[in-house]
């Protein structure tokens, strides 16, 4: 597999050879995140903004 097809966690940069990854899509582009980094995507999305160009940071929802 070449580097362009390598599946890498968008937060910790581990590959699917090292840890299971979950596939997500953003703007029709496949991205990957591991279960350990999933809380970052959910609770600290702003820290991933540079890795997801064009993402708008929405204010927290009222619960």
C-alpha positions in Angstrom: 0.0 0.0 0.0 1.4 3.4 -0.9 1.4 6.4 1.4 -1.6 8.0 -0.4 -3.8 5.0 0.5 -2.5 4.6 4.0 -5.2 4.8 6.6 -4.0 7.0 9.5 -5.8 8.4 12.6 -6.3 12.1 11.9 -5.4 12.9 15.6 -2.6 10.5 16.7 -1.3 9.5 13.3 -1.3 5.7 14.1 -2.1 3.5 11.2 -4.6 0.7 10.8 -1.7 -1.7 11.2 -1.1 -0.4 14.7 -4.7 0.2 15.9 -8.3 -0.3 14.6 -9.6 2.8 12.9 -13.1 4.1 12.4 -13.9 5.6 9.0 -15.7 9.0 8.8 -16.4 11.3 5.9 -16.1 15.0 5.7 -16.8 16.9 2.5 -17.0 13.6 0.7 -13.4 12.7 1.7 -12.7 9.6 3.8 -10.9 10.3 7.1 -10.0 7.8 9.9 -9.9 8.1 13.7 -9.1 5.5 16.3 -11.4 4.8 19.2 -9.0 6.4 21.7 -9.1 9.7 19.8 -12.9 9.6 19.1 -13.6 11.7 22.3 -11.4 14.4 20.8 -13.6 14.5 17.7 -16.7 14.6 19.9 -15.6 17.0 22.7 -12.7 19.0 21.4 -13.5 19.3 17.7 -11.7 22.6 17.5 -8.3 20.9 18.0 -8.8 19.0 14.7 -9.8 22.1 12.7 -6.4 22.2 10.9 -6.8 18.6 9.9 -10.3 19.1 8.6 -10.0 22.1 6.3 -13.3 24.0 5.9 -14.8 22.7 9.2 -16.8 25.3 11.0 -16.7 25.2 14.8 -20.2 25.3 16.1 -21.0 26.6 19.6 -21.9 23.8 22.1 -25.5 22.6 22.0 -27.8 23.5 24.8 -28.6 20.4 26.7 
